[in-house]
Amino acid sequence: MATNRSRRLRKKLCVDEFQELGFEINLTYRESAGNSERDAFLEAFLDTLEALGLGYVGGEDYGFVCLARRGSVDEAQRQQAQDWLAGRGELAEYSVSPLMDVWYPQNPINVTA
């Protein structure tokens, strides 16, 4: 693919200055957590993400968090989500990835993004 792209095409492809960032999460629940407890956790988690202006795509144990509108998650939002997960008793463990490209995860993050 050509690297000399017009601004309109770069925006459409979400590359270069239009790169969008998000992060992955992995959740492991305590063995004693039942279905109703998991459902309540996910409901609270989604409400928290919505309050931060974030969206979630995935299931109950793995997913991707991105901005609910066009744009990038910033490090402060990622940290707030991670801090919220740290205070939850339903989880045995969790992991939050560093910020990464939403559309092209294999691409490095632009410094200007």
Summary of the structure (lengths in Angstrom):
residues: 113
radius of gyration: 16.1
end to end distance: 21.4
largest distance: 55.0
contacts: 281
relative contact order: 0.26
helix: 35%
strand: 25%
